[in-house]
């Protein structure tokens, strides 16, 4: 039976897990990353150091050699590496919106073409405007960059020595055309950016290389182990969540996300209102509705009121779920889809002196999910009904969140047997790459297990 090591480079935590070809997760290890000092940047070298430590620990607990390693991780980062593979600066994460001027410039010049050929208008979250800003403000870093990589791609380089990416992460930069799944050299030429600084694009289920002797000594992986390219965390989470033509996924982590898929070309109806990306499964496109604050708003609110996040959820669950609750507009990090506005603009409405802290906690949870219901309605209106909804992360763990999801969403609610959707999605991709299953859809049907739940 195939043994898959799946690695997820998150913005707050790095995880490694061991799966078999039936989707069973036999081991899971993780380590938290400190974001307090700089929430929008991270040290990519630390990504690999932590990954290597976790892989050694996994190898000690499960010493039998893996058949393959597969990668997933946070998207839209700016990470330039020099000819020695060393970062030229800390990685700028998706949450960094300092390239607003460059994003506005892209939209002023190319908005219609971006929507038609790339699936999205520009926002400062994407990598392309960040590259433009780097070249303008720190030209020595741009000149010293040999390749721009995403988080999983940097780990792939450290494991194999190869610079590659996949279509999902490539489309998340705003520099890859959806139809061809190739970098847009004409656009990059117009912007006077060097297309050679972008890595080769391989299929998510493609082989990006094999573990080198140096990487084997650092990680405990066997030299020569195949490393599968993998996908950005949105795509792998969709694969591991069982998202398909009838099923959406609701994820509430740092951000709130609604994931859907559709046949190639359908995204043109959604472009500019939902995000449209290439998917790990080449038979489909990936659609994303989002509210940037999502679960972060709960941490923010708890900190303001000097309570723990656990106490926040306890208070939320204790408050009556009535029409008398205040309205929380959760746009403290911008509005996201379908407005595509990233200027902070959160608010409370209908506050009364009679409202308690518990009422505010309950309203904050409900308010964080309302924009995602709006995204679900839009997706169904333009791309067809989706009768099922899988709840992931906080949406499947916290009772207060589950209650709000039950009240807001019309779909049949499903709970995953394994809530580590990105890691499981990586394993699905890897078994497809190894030929265990003929395609990703078949692998997902065998490995991803969701169960109906009643949240009423």
URDASUL-V863607 format. One record per residue. N is the residue number from 1. PHI is phi in whole degrees, -180 to 180 (999 if undefined). OMEGA is omega as a letter, one per 20 degrees, with the letter a starting at -180 (* if undefined). Layout:
N,PHI,OMEGA
N,PHI,OMEGA
This chain:
1,999,a
2,-64,r
3,-115,a
4,-118,r
5,-97,a
6,-109,a
7,-121,a
8,-124,r
9,-96,r
10,-84,r
11,-79,r
12,-118,a
13,-155,r
14,-105,a
15,-130,r
16,-131,a
17,-144,r
18,-112,a
19,-119,r
20,-108,a
21,-75,r
22,-91,a
23,97,r
24,-70,r
25,-98,a
26,-90,r
27,-159,r
28,-142,r
29,-128,r
30,-152,r
31,-147,a
32,-79,r
33,-101,a
34,-83,r
35,-109,a
36,-62,a
37,-70,a
38,-148,a
39,-67,a
40,-106,r
41,-135,r
42,-146,r
43,-86,a
44,-65,r
45,-61,r
46,-64,r
47,-54,a
48,-72,a
49,-60,r
50,-67,r
51,-59,a
52,-62,r
53,-62,a
54,-65,r
55,-66,r
56,-64,r
57,-64,r
58,-65,a
59,-65,r
60,-67,a
61,-79,a
62,-134,a
63,-73,a
64,-64,a
65,-62,r
66,-79,r
67,-81,r
68,-165,r
69,-114,r
70,-133,a
71,-125,r
72,-146,a
73,176,a
74,-61,a
75,-106,r
76,68,a
77,-79,r
78,-114,r
79,-137,r
80,-96,r
81,-122,a
82,-87,a
83,-66,r
84,-92,a
85,82,a
86,-90,r
87,-61,r
88,-81,r
89,-167,r
90,-56,r
91,-68,r
92,-88,a
93,-81,a
94,-57,a
95,-73,r
96,-74,a
97,-115,a
98,-72,a
99,-95,a
100,-62,a
101,-62,r
102,-67,r
103,-65,r
104,-62,r
105,-62,r
106,-59,a
107,-69,r
108,-64,a
109,-89,a
110,-135,a
111,-53,a
112,-62,r
113,-67,r
114,-62,r
115,-64,a
116,-73,a
117,-104,a
118,-115,r
119,90,a
120,-150,r
121,-75,a
122,-80,r
123,-135,a
124,-66,r
125,-62,a
126,-69,a
127,-74,a
128,-57,r
129,-62,r
130,-67,r
131,-64,r
132,-59,r
133,-67,r
134,-59,a
135,-63,a
136,-75,a
137,-98,r
138,-134,a
139,-60,r
140,-68,r
141,-70,r
142,-62,a
143,-63,a
144,-82,a
145,-82,r
146,-90,r
147,-142,r
148,-99,a
149,-125,r
150,-93,a
151,-58,a
152,-67,a
153,-70,r
154,-67,r
155,-65,r
156,-60,r
157,-63,a
158,-67,r
159,-84,a
160,-120,a
161,83,a
162,-109,r
163,-98,r
164,-144,r
165,-143,r
166,-124,a
167,-62,a
168,-66,r
169,-68,r
170,-64,r
171,-69,r
172,-72,r
173,-85,a
174,76,r
175,-119,a
176,-111,r
177,-79,a
178,-64,a
179,-68,a
180,-88,a
181,54,r
182,-130,r
183,-61,r
184,-86,a
185,-63,r
186,-59,r
187,-64,a
188,-63,r
189,-63,r
190,-59,a
191,-88,a
192,58,r
193,-111,a
194,-87,r
195,-62,r
196,-68,r
197,-83,r
198,-102,a
199,-76,r
200,-60,r
201,-100,r
202,-113,r
203,-58,r
204,-57,r
205,-93,r
206,-89,r
207,-87,a
208,-93,r
209,154,r
210,-129,a
211,-61,a
212,-79,r
213,-62,r
214,-63,r
215,-65,r
216,-61,a
217,-68,r
218,-81,a
219,-109,a
220,85,r
221,-70,r
222,-72,r
223,-58,a
224,90,r
225,-61,r
226,-63,r
227,-114,a
228,-89,a
229,-55,r
230,78,a
231,-152,r
232,-60,a
233,-65,r
234,-65,a
235,-68,a
236,-67,r
237,-66,r
238,-65,r
239,-63,a
240,-76,r
241,-94,a
242,77,r
243,-70,a
244,-154,a
245,-67,r
246,-118,a
247,-131,r
248,-101,r
249,-127,r
250,-110,a
251,-121,r
252,-123,r
253,-119,r
254,-58,r
255,-104,r
256,-101,a
257,-137,r
258,-118,a
259,-110,r
260,-144,r
261,-133,r
262,-161,r
263,-68,r
264,-53,a
265,102,r
266,-64,a
267,-63,r
268,-62,r
269,-72,a
270,-98,a
271,-56,a
272,94,r
273,-119,r
274,-119,r
275,-80,r
276,-124,a
277,-129,r
278,-65,a
279,-104,r
280,-61,r
281,-85,a
282,-65,r
283,-78,a
284,-137,r
285,-100,r
286,-114,r
287,-116,a
288,-136,r
289,-108,a
290,-149,r
291,-125,a
292,-59,a
293,-75,r
294,46,r
295,-68,r
296,-60,a
297,-62,r
298,-69,r
299,-63,r
300,-59,a
301,-65,r
302,-62,r
303,-65,r
304,-59,a
305,-102,r
306,56,r
307,-127,r
308,-78,r
309,-64,r
310,-61,r
311,-67,r
312,-56,a
313,-68,r
314,-64,r
315,-65,r
316,-58,a
317,-70,a
318,-81,a
319,-83,r
320,-62,a
321,-93,a
322,-130,r
323,-72,a
324,-82,r
325,-64,r
326,-68,r
327,-106,r
328,-104,r
329,-96,a
330,-86,a
331,-100,a
332,-72,r
333,-118,a
334,105,a
335,-92,r
336,64,r
337,-78,j
338,-92,a
339,-86,a
340,56,a
341,-121,a
342,-111,r
343,-84,r
344,-56,a
345,-158,r
346,-76,a
347,-165,r
348,-113,r
349,-125,r
350,62,r
351,-70,r
352,-129,r
353,-63,a
354,-80,a
355,-70,r
356,-100,r
357,-60,r
358,-63,r
359,-60,a
360,-66,r
361,-63,r
362,-61,a
363,-67,r
364,-64,r
365,-65,a
366,-62,a
367,-64,a
368,-66,a
369,-92,a
370,-59,r
371,-62,a
372,-74,r
373,-63,r
374,-60,r
375,-66,r
376,-63,r
377,-62,a
378,-63,a
379,-62,a
380,-67,a
381,-63,a
382,-100,a
383,-131,r
384,101,a
385,-67,r
386,-127,a
387,-75,a
388,-118,r
389,-136,r
390,-93,r
391,-96,a
392,-125,r
393,57,a
394,-60,a
395,-65,r
396,-108,a
397,-105,a
398,-97,a
399,-61,a
400,-65,r
401,-72,r
402,-61,r
403,-64,r
404,-66,r
405,-64,r
406,-63,a
407,-78,a
408,-87,a
409,-101,a
410,-79,a
411,-66,r
412,-66,a
413,-93,r
414,-121,r
415,-115,a
416,-77,r
417,-67,r
418,-128,a
419,-83,r
420,-84,a
421,-64,a
422,-66,r
423,-64,r
424,-64,r
425,-61,r
426,-59,r
427,-65,r
428,-61,r
429,-61,a
430,-68,r
431,-66,r
432,-65,a
433,-62,a
434,-80,r
435,83,r
436,-63,r
437,-124,a
438,-72,a
439,-158,a
440,-68,r
441,-64,r
442,-65,r
443,-62,r
444,-64,r
445,-63,a
446,-82,a
447,-106,a
448,-99,a
449,-125,r
450,-121,a
451,-129,a
452,-67,r
453,-138,a
454,-107,a
455,-107,a
456,-71,*
